[in-house]
Amino acid sequence: MPLDKDDFQMLEQKSRELRKLIIDTVVWAGSGHVGGALSSIDMMTLLYHKVMKIDPERPEWEDRDRFILSKGHIGVGLAPVLADKGYFPKEWLETYNHTHSLLGMHLDKHKVPGLDASTGSLGHGLPLSLGLALSARLKKQDFKTYCLMGDGECDEGSVWEAAMAISHYKATNVVAIVDRNRCMIDGETKDVMTLEPFADKWRAFGFNVIEANGHDMNELYDAIEAAHKETEKPSVIIMNTLKGCGVDFMSGNYKYHYAGFDAERAEHCKKEIDRYHDERMNA
């Protein structure tokens, strides 16, 4: 079922605002992992503003849903989401990745309210999500854990060990999400390490595979709903996305895995984000 009109417009507007806040944060930091932040922001917007059971006034509430940013290098994307939700003042973003800041490039759970796990080294988020899922089962809690991974991250063997275990334990309270932007730091994923047949690999590990346009709010919402309805198998949502989505010179370009901008370039990015938003709303 598609989103209702009010929710759709709210999410689209929020996604535009957060894209711009990511650009500002990159400028304040001097540089950052902007490409993957922009390819993931639509799903993070949907989760934090529509899907997840959370309470920013009680960041450690035991029954909250958990979000594990396994591709932890895009903290420059998650930090604006958490600030915007009110977990900490937006002024903190102006110190992102500065010396002595509470916001490091890889966010630290012990310093950042609302963060469910410290992540950085790739391939750790899905195993951690399984641990949370089994803990919830033992404690008879019904929260869900959403784990966002990169496609390049799926070169890590630990991802597949976790997938095998999640399937074995039928941990349907984990929703695995892959940002399939087809780029990584060294190039396109097809050139660095072939992933295809990617969806079939997940199926072979016992997963219910859901593929969606990662920049279409209705498709993403339908994908989440489909994952929630599946009770026999764990689900993975493969989001087909564009690195640097929303800005012309970054879109689909692996060279913007990590970048910095001056003020003039940042203004261009924001104008592009407005153009992209208008294009989406008129599609």
Secondary structure by P-SEA (a helix, b strand, c coil): ccccaaaaaaaaaaaaaaaaaaaaaaaaacccaaaaaaacaaaaaaaacccccccccccccccbbbbbcccccaaaaaaaaaaaacccccccccccccccccccccccccccccccccccccccaaaaaaaaaaaaaaaccbbbbbbbbbccccccaaaaaaaaaaaaaccccbbbbbcccccccccccccccccccaaaaaaaacccccccccccaaaaaaaaaaaaacccbbbbbbccccccccccccccccccccccccaaaaaaaaaaaaaaaaaaaac
